[in-house]
């Protein structure tokens, strides 16, 4: 990932459910004749001038769908028209940071699922979501799953902060929603993951992956 990307492991029970969905989805795609190659890097995408077909690392395809960042696409596809390449490289990117907490208690006293947070009032994130007010907590071992996230300019300090530093920055904002639950985020508050650090913090810079 790029230098502004952040990724830490999600709770084990969450990972198992995500993996189960991915496995079933992949199985269905294979039944439809789709080939899936894991752990394969793509180094170049070019158009064969003779046949007009596209080649990915020398292998021919009718069409290629690229879902990478614009800057990486420009490097993978140097044969694109110059004006298009120029447009790709001029695009500006943002990053995303999401903290996920596994708690023993509900954060929203009213049982709300989604809060759009006014950052102009000093909140350190843009959205706060208590996922288990939409999906029952029984699906997560009885824990309450809370997400707090934001889209940020590249180079923002959040991308270089540790889990503990980011959590300390977010705690005062959590207290505004429910001071009883998160007065210090100690062992009595955390769910089955039994961690003071966030159960998951994921960020994408949408820049070059390396």
URFENRA-V957220 format. One record per helix or strand. SS is the DSSP state (H for helix, E for strand). FROM is the first residue (numbers start at 1). TO is the last residue. If there is no record, write none. Layout:
SS,FROM,TO
SS,FROM,TO
//
This chain:
E,6,7
H,12,31
E,45,47
E,54,56
E,59,61
H,70,76
H,82,90
E,94,103
E,114,116
H,119,121
E,127,130
H,131,133
H,137,140
E,144,153
H,157,160
H,163,177
E,190,190
E,200,204
//
